[in-house]
């Protein structure tokens, strides 16, 4: 009976060690994006181009109380001004965030 408990304990230890190793070795995502048109006007569609690497899931804060989980969202800014855009790219428990400011003209 004691030998069986030691074997189960050893299996559990090996299992958790493998999980920790796999998480530690997986590539960390790298968030990045651009948009078109480069100088958008109020009322014009802005297409965001996701340039992230090694990610599976995306979360966008489009800067005017709008959010999206699309890979490449399209958004219309109704008024001119500066908007801070955040893209968080995730893969499992790892993530990276890129922040840029878009200027919408009249």
Secondary structure, DSSP 8 states (H G I E B T S, - for coil): -HHHHHHHHHHHHHHHHHHHHHHHHS---B--EEEESTT-BTTSEEEEEE--BS-SEEEEE-SSS-EE--SS-EEE--S-EEEEEEEEEEETTEEEEEEEEEEEB-
